Structure formats: structure tokens, C-alpha cells
Amino acid sequence: MKSISKLILGTVLASTTVFAQPTNPAPSTDSPREVDLAVGQKPTLTSDEMISQAKEYQQGMGQVLKRIQTVQETARKQKDIIKLNCVQDKLVQTKVNVSIADQAMASLQENVARADEGGRTHEFTRLTIINQKVTVLGAEAENCVGEDLSFVGATRIDVDIDPNIPRDDPTQPPVPTTNVQRPAAASIYR
């Protein structure tokens, strides 16, 4: 009985090993592969325009960083630890992204000096993406304390009504009037 169970167990283990083998062999590393590294689109900005735009990005990121620090102080004054932790998380991420942007700006200037079109396009693209990330982090920090980045004051609504628009609601049937006239007599004998 023991030998039959060992035979069945051995057969099961051997069959699972056979089924576990990959069906397609791994590709050989001996064959050469071609990779296309060409840039699909040429940049439309000149080197000077890229540097100018990158400087604007850096100024904007600096303003967002200052605003997040202001929001952090607001959360600290409210003594709300959840809001404060949320804002501090966004502040740390923003500082890291600003640091990366500074490195990308330095690399952009080096690539412009070397006339490396691919390098300057790459660094400018990095700066653009980092700028977008910092903008999003600024909005998220505002949301941490319940403020909106675009808040400019209380909302005021002015309504101008066109005089050609009828005042009554055309979707509602008219209300019946109580002034009902009696029909004429149908016969002379009342």
C-alpha cells in the first residue's frame, strides 16, 4: 500500500514539474536587436526661449513653495495635526521637486552651451513636467486645509433678464378661470 501511494505521489510531482515548464523558450541574447532612439518631434522653441521659459517655471515653483509654507503656518495655527501632516507631506515633495528642477536647469544651460539639441530638449521637458507636478502639489496643499488656490473673494452673481423672454412658465398648463358663461338655451321650454 505504501509503495502504491509513493508511486502516485511521484507521478503527481513529476507531472506538475512537466506542466510548470515554459512553453516558449527565452529569446537568445546572441542575436542583435535594433532600437530606435530618434526623437519623434523637433522642439519649436529656441535655446533662449527654453531658458527664458525655464526661468519662469522656476519663479512659479518658488511662489508655490512660499504659498505652501504659508498654508503650513495656517494649519499650525489651527492646531490640526491631520491638516498639518498633509501640508508637510506636500511641502517635502515640493522641495524635492524644486531641487530636481534646479539640477535640470543647470543641465539645460550646459546643454545649450554645448549645442546639444537632444539634451536641452530632454532637460526642458523635465522642467515642464516638474513644474506641472509642483503646481498640482500646491493645489493639493491648499486642499489639505480646505482652501482653494484660485480663491479671490466672496462670490457675487449678477443676473440680467432679457425683456423678450416671457415671464410665465410655458411648461405649466394655464390655470382655469372661474368666470364660466352659461351656454345658450337649446330649447324654448326651459
KESELO-430222 format. One line per 4 residues: for each residue x, y, z of C-alpha. Coordinates in Angstrom, 1 decimal. Example, Ala and Ser with C-alpha at 12.3 -4.5 7.8 and 13.67 -1.06 7.14 Angstrom:
# KESELO-430222
12.3/-4.5/7.8 ~ 13.7/-1.1/7.1
# end
This chain:
# KESELO-430222
0.0/0.0/0.0 ~ 2.9/2.3/0.8 ~ 4.6/1.6/-2.5 ~ 1.4/2.5/-4.4
1.0/5.8/-2.6 ~ 4.7/6.6/-3.2 ~ 4.2/5.8/-6.9 ~ 1.1/8.1/-7.1
2.9/10.9/-5.3 ~ 5.9/10.6/-7.5 ~ 3.8/10.6/-10.6 ~ 1.9/13.8/-9.4
5.1/15.6/-8.6 ~ 6.7/14.6/-12.0 ~ 3.6/15.7/-13.9 ~ 3.4/19.1/-12.2
7.1/19.7/-13.0 ~ 6.5/18.9/-16.7 ~ 3.4/21.2/-16.8 ~ 5.3/24.0/-15.0
7.9/24.3/-17.8 ~ 7.6/27.4/-20.0 ~ 6.0/26.8/-23.4 ~ 8.1/29.4/-25.2
11.9/29.4/-24.8 ~ 13.6/32.6/-23.7 ~ 14.9/34.7/-26.6 ~ 18.6/34.3/-27.3
20.9/37.1/-26.2 ~ 23.3/36.4/-29.1 ~ 21.1/38.0/-31.8 ~ 21.5/41.7/-32.2
18.4/44.0/-31.6 ~ 17.7/47.3/-33.2 ~ 16.4/50.1/-31.0 ~ 15.0/53.4/-32.5
16.3/56.3/-30.3 ~ 15.2/59.1/-32.7 ~ 13.2/62.0/-31.3 ~ 9.7/62.0/-32.8
9.1/65.7/-32.7 ~ 11.5/68.6/-33.0 ~ 11.2/71.4/-30.4 ~ 9.6/74.6/-31.5
11.4/76.8/-29.0 ~ 14.9/78.2/-29.5 ~ 17.5/77.8/-26.8 ~ 17.0/81.3/-25.5
13.2/80.8/-25.3 ~ 13.7/77.5/-23.5 ~ 15.9/79.1/-20.9 ~ 13.5/82.0/-20.5
10.6/79.7/-20.1 ~ 12.5/77.5/-17.6 ~ 13.3/80.6/-15.5 ~ 9.6/81.5/-15.5
8.9/77.9/-14.3 ~ 11.4/78.3/-11.5 ~ 9.9/81.5/-10.4 ~ 6.4/80.0/-10.4
7.7/77.0/-8.4 ~ 9.2/79.3/-5.9 ~ 5.9/81.1/-5.5 ~ 4.1/77.8/-5.0
6.7/76.8/-2.4 ~ 6.1/80.0/-0.5 ~ 2.4/79.6/-0.6 ~ 2.6/76.0/0.7
4.8/77.3/3.6 ~ 2.0/79.9/4.3 ~ -0.6/77.2/4.3 ~ 1.6/75.2/6.7
1.6/78.1/9.1 ~ -2.2/78.3/8.8 ~ -2.5/74.6/9.6 ~ -0.1/75.0/12.5
-2.1/77.9/14.0 ~ -5.3/75.9/13.7 ~ -3.6/73.1/15.7 ~ -5.0/70.5/13.4
-2.4/67.7/13.2 ~ -4.1/66.0/10.3 ~ -4.1/69.1/8.1 ~ -0.5/69.9/9.2
0.8/66.4/8.3 ~ -0.9/66.6/4.9 ~ 0.6/70.0/4.2 ~ 4.0/69.0/5.4
3.9/66.0/3.1 ~ 3.2/68.2/0.1 ~ 5.9/70.7/1.3 ~ 8.5/67.9/1.4
7.5/66.7/-2.1 ~ 7.6/70.2/-3.4 ~ 11.1/70.9/-2.0 ~ 12.4/67.7/-3.6
10.8/68.6/-7.0 ~ 12.2/72.2/-6.8 ~ 15.7/70.7/-6.1 ~ 15.4/68.4/-9.1
14.2/71.4/-11.2 ~ 17.4/73.3/-10.1 ~ 19.5/70.4/-11.3 ~ 17.6/70.2/-14.6
18.0/74.0/-15.1 ~ 21.8/73.7/-14.7 ~ 21.8/70.7/-17.1 ~ 19.7/72.7/-19.6
22.2/75.6/-19.5 ~ 25.1/73.2/-20.0 ~ 23.3/71.5/-23.0 ~ 22.6/74.9/-24.5
26.3/75.9/-24.1 ~ 27.3/72.6/-25.8 ~ 24.7/73.0/-28.5 ~ 23.3/69.6/-27.6
19.7/69.8/-29.0 ~ 18.6/66.4/-27.7 ~ 20.0/67.2/-24.2 ~ 18.4/70.6/-24.0
15.0/69.2/-25.2 ~ 15.2/66.5/-22.6 ~ 16.0/68.9/-19.7 ~ 13.4/71.4/-20.8
10.8/68.5/-20.9 ~ 11.9/67.5/-17.4 ~ 11.4/71.1/-16.2 ~ 8.0/71.3/-17.8
6.9/68.1/-16.1 ~ 8.3/69.1/-12.7 ~ 6.6/72.5/-13.0 ~ 3.3/70.7/-13.5
3.9/68.4/-10.5 ~ 4.7/71.4/-8.3 ~ 1.5/73.1/-9.4 ~ -0.5/70.0/-8.6
1.2/69.7/-5.2 ~ 0.3/73.4/-4.5 ~ -3.3/72.7/-5.2 ~ -3.2/69.6/-3.0
-1.7/71.5/-0.1 ~ -4.5/74.1/-0.4 ~ -7.0/71.2/-0.3 ~ -5.4/69.8/2.8
-6.6/72.9/4.8 ~ -9.8/73.3/2.8 ~ -8.7/76.3/0.8 ~ -8.8/76.7/-2.9
-5.8/78.1/-4.8 ~ -7.9/80.3/-7.0 ~ -10.0/81.8/-4.2 ~ -10.2/85.6/-4.8
-13.1/86.6/-2.6 ~ -16.8/86.1/-2.0 ~ -18.9/85.1/-4.9 ~ -21.2/87.7/-6.5
-23.8/86.9/-9.0 ~ -25.4/89.4/-11.4 ~ -28.4/88.4/-13.4 ~ -29.6/90.2/-16.5
-33.0/89.2/-17.7 ~ -33.8/89.6/-21.4 ~ -37.1/91.5/-21.7 ~ -38.1/89.4/-24.7
-38.4/86.2/-22.6 ~ -41.9/85.5/-21.4 ~ -42.4/85.7/-17.6 ~ -44.8/82.7/-17.3
-43.6/79.1/-17.4 ~ -44.6/77.6/-20.8 ~ -44.3/74.1/-19.4 ~ -47.2/74.6/-17.0
-50.9/74.5/-18.2 ~ -52.9/77.6/-17.7 ~ -55.0/77.9/-14.6 ~ -58.7/77.6/-15.3
-60.7/80.7/-14.7 ~ -63.9/80.8/-12.6 ~ -65.8/83.1/-15.0 ~ -67.8/80.5/-16.9
-70.6/81.7/-19.1 ~ -73.8/79.7/-19.4 ~ -74.4/78.3/-22.8 ~ -77.4/79.5/-24.8
-80.7/77.7/-24.3 ~ -81.2/74.7/-26.5 ~ -85.0/74.9/-26.5 ~ -87.6/77.5/-25.8
-89.1/75.5/-23.0 ~ -86.9/75.8/-20.1
# end
